[in-house]
Amino acid sequence: MESEKAKEVPDGEPMDLMVDDVTSTSVTLSWNSPKHIGTSGLAGYLVEYSKESTETWVAANKELTTKNLLVIKNLTEGDKLQVRVKAVHGSGATATATLPGTVLIKQPTDPPKIRSPRNLRETFIRKIGQKLNLSIPVQGNPKPTITWSKDGQPLPSDRVSICNNATNAILFIRKLEREDSGKYKLEAQQDTAKDELVIDVQVVEKPGPPQNLKLGSVWGFNVTLEWQPPKDNGNTEISGYTIQKADKKTGEWYTVMEKSHTTTYTISNLVMGNHYNFRVFSENLCGLSEKAALCKDTVYIPKPSKIYTPPVYEENNFNEPPKFTQPPVDKITTVGFTTKLFCSVRGNPRPKISWSKNQVLLDENPKYRVLTNEGICTLEIRKPCAFDGGVYTCQATNALGEVAANCKLDVKAVVMAQ
């Protein structure tokens, strides 16, 4: 009984019927599937429309569609339509969803919008003689009216070409001149809606030469030049100055300094007995000026009249008599174990070192070895016995004097444990 009751459930109409898009010739509709679908299933959908004030319904699709989206095409702009969608079920029954109100067929309006390219958001710098090609994306529906102006004035048609297409406004100048610099305004207007973009174009060229180049001062091997900025900077800031010199004998110019940011410069290391000419170029981002400012005066670097005699300095005397910086110290050693006595001596000329025991020189005794290295004096006693104990003397002698120092060596026998 429950299954028979289910077959009697009525089939539902499409849900959430709505208009997705409207153009001057079409309408796009979408909907959701019916909430209730019978056991016979759903065969598809049939979309129909009729013009306002008529009762004639026209099928938009000749065959049933299983999609939940349909575009009604080939419509007439300005018509008002009533729209409905029928859900056709497997049993042949239909359920209809009608769109409330009417749909006006017209082109949707999109206000004008000018999109500024990234490279035009700051001052657009071009060199004289180059071409200017501005292509600016412009949007709007219907297509807005495009107008160009420069500094509030219309553009001259003999030098400027304007070309507007469906997506871009294009301004073209084949060969730029200085007077083409200025603020170019692009306006896109659509009835009362308007958008505009201002592009700052700067046309630059090489600067003129510096003004009033003159000598500031001359001393020794040095010359100071002074000048003023050029009268014409080429429509952009001066980035520096290039200073050159020329020996009057050869006439060849050599660059002394590039990109000097001041209007004064001191030239050094000039050669005595030579005559020099000087010139200065100004520079901007287009390069050096075509001409240079030439100094009217020629500079002569005179030769000195006196012969330079360097001062005579007394030679430092580093001689000194011998002196113990560390005298030998008393020591206790064991019979049979080689031992050493140390001391350190300074002096200039290098002192001669000799050792003695109880006032007897040890130079030729093979049991003793005398070493001297960088002022460190060493007396090595090989396997001493009890008789090697006593007073040892180190004596240092040079031409300026002599010095001696004593120490005591005590040699003890090894005590054997009983």
Stockholm file with secondary structure:
# STOCKHOLM 1.0

chainA/1-418         MESEKAKEVPDGEPMDLMVDDVTSTSVTLSWNSPKHIGTSGLAGYLVEYSKESTETWVAANKELTTKNLLVIKNLTEGDKLQVRVKAVHGSGATATATLPGTVLIKQPTDPPKIRSPRNLRETFIRKIGQKLNLSIPVQGNPKPTITWSKDGQPLPSDRVSICNNATNAILFIRKLEREDSGKYKLEAQQDTAKDELVIDVQVVEKPGPPQNLKLGSVWGFNVTLEWQPPKDNGNTEISGYTIQKADKKTGEWYTVMEKSHTTTYTISNLVMGNHYNFRVFSENLCGLSEKAALCKDTVYIPKPSKIYTPPVYEENNFNEPPKFTQPPVDKITTVGFTTKLFCSVRGNPRPKISWSKNQVLLDENPKYRVLTNEGICTLEIRKPCAFDGGVYTCQATNALGEVAANCKLDVKAVVMAQ
#=GR chainA/1-418 SS CHHHHHHTSCCCCCEEEEEEEECSSCEEEEEECCSCCCTTCEEEEEEEEEETTCCCCEESCSSCBCSSEEEECSCCTTCEEEEEEEEEETTSCEEEEECSSCEECCCCCEEEEECCCGGGSSCEEEETTCCEEEEEEEEEESCCEEEEEETTBCCCTTTEEEEECSSEEEEEESSCCGGGCEEEEEEEEETTEEEEEEEEEEEECCCCCCEEEEEEEEETTEEEEEEECCSCCTTSCCCEEEEEEEETTTCCEEEEEEEECSSEEEECCCCTTCEEEEEEEEEETTEECSSCEECSSCEECCCCSSCCCCCCCCCCCCCEEEEEEECCCCEEEETTSCEEEEEEEEEESCCEEEEEETTEECTTCTTEEEEEETTEEEEEECSCCGGGCEEEEEEEEETTEEEEEEEEEEEECCCCCC
#=GC SS_cons         CHHHHHHTSCCCCCEEEEEEEECSSCEEEEEECCSCCCTTCEEEEEEEEEETTCCCCEESCSSCBCSSEEEECSCCTTCEEEEEEEEEETTSCEEEEECSSCEECCCCCEEEEECCCGGGSSCEEEETTCCEEEEEEEEEESCCEEEEEETTBCCCTTTEEEEECSSEEEEEESSCCGGGCEEEEEEEEETTEEEEEEEEEEEECCCCCCEEEEEEEEETTEEEEEEECCSCCTTSCCCEEEEEEEETTTCCEEEEEEEECSSEEEECCCCTTCEEEEEEEEEETTEECSSCEECSSCEECCCCSSCCCCCCCCCCCCCEEEEEEECCCCEEEETTSCEEEEEEEEEESCCEEEEEETTEECTTCTTEEEEEETTEEEEEECSCCGGGCEEEEEEEEETTEEEEEEEEEEEECCCCCC
//
